[in-house]
Amino acid sequence: MWKKRLKQIQPLSETWVKLAKDRVDNLVKPKGSLGLLEDMAIRAAAIREEEYPSFDKKKVVVFAGDHGVATEENISAFPQEVTGLMVKNFIDGVAAINVISRSVGADVDVVDIGMKESPSDLQGLIRKNVVRGTGNIARGPAMTVEDAERAINVGVEMAEKACDQGFSIVAAGEMGIGNTTPSAALFSSLLPADVFDVTGRGTGIDDDTLGRKIKVIERALEANKNRIKDPVSALAALGGMEIAGICGLCIGGAAKRMVVVVDGFIASAGAFVAMKLNPLVKEYLFFAHCSQERGHRVFFRKENIRPVLDLNMRLGEGTGACLVMQLIEHAARIYNEMATFEAVGIEPGS
């Protein structure tokens, strides 16, 4: 399914971009005075190809998965069991993503795409498990290419489900203890970049653990070097189920002409795989914020991307993306509701 959707992604229409820019430039304000909000409104309108695009109905998709490297290599400040505990918090509505999503009027879907254990009593958890946790990337591949493709398809399916439900904007979030390690490995391989430059402290590890984490990623790149032939094989060798799901969400969202908001460092790794598969995906993505993870700045610099916010955040879950969905709604309301110079009888520049 994902390969078909990848081919359906179209470049943004220059006609629609011009129409949107002309409207923004004719609103009752000095040109460019609303800064990035204007750019956001123009691109969002061009993505949707609608005269009055609306983003008041918002969806956050949080993909959850576990990682063998976290269990076996001791590179996280928290044990693997925390993934399941946090997923329970999401379902109970008491985590940060729930609080922020309620404040901006967003729905949250929580997807078990690769949890090692999935409690049977969690009502509301979307069960799309592909594998019960990935392999240890320091010793071999995280997953097979076939499982990576299955996980990408789950992400595509979640985007299409959101579209069918009437959502025009979707945010990618994640949960998975240890998942900054596979994300850093993917960035190192695909950018490419030195492991040291893209590896950070994750949930707050100390200097000794950070040094061990860097060595683990170096081992992972060496152990899997013969398996990495393209973006999907790199994802299979080094990534995680939630990262693959986010890749699919970006592909599916772009194919459906949805605005896709990418959260932090881990979500960006999934989005980057999608961008490597088809560069046109990038036109549909809004990167919400620059994470405290140092590798995020390397990614943005190399890919010439400007994130919307820089709040020193590093939580994940889709929290930063949720904030930016609200800003996109604000930008769209400005676009839709502000008067034009012509309507109020003012000559531009007078």
Buried (B, 14 or more C-beta within 10 A) or exposed (E): BBEEBBEEBEEBEEEBBEBBBEBBBBBEBEEEEBEEBBBBBBBBBBBBBBEEBBBBBBBBBBBBBBBBBBBBBBBBBBEBEBBBEBBBBBBEEEBBBBEBBEEBEBBBBBBBBBBBBBEEEBEEBBEBBBBBBBBBBBBEBBBBBEBBBBBBBBBBBBBBBBBEEEBBBBBBBBBBBBBBBBBBBBBBBBBEBEBBBBBBBBBEBEEEBBEBBBBBBBBBBEBBEEBBEEBBBBBBBBBBBBBBBBBBBBBBBBBBBBBBBBBBBBBBBBBBBBBBBBEBBBBBBBBBBBBBBBBBBBBBEEEEBEBBBBBEBBBBBBBBBBBBBBBBBBBBBBBBEBEBBEEEEEEBEE
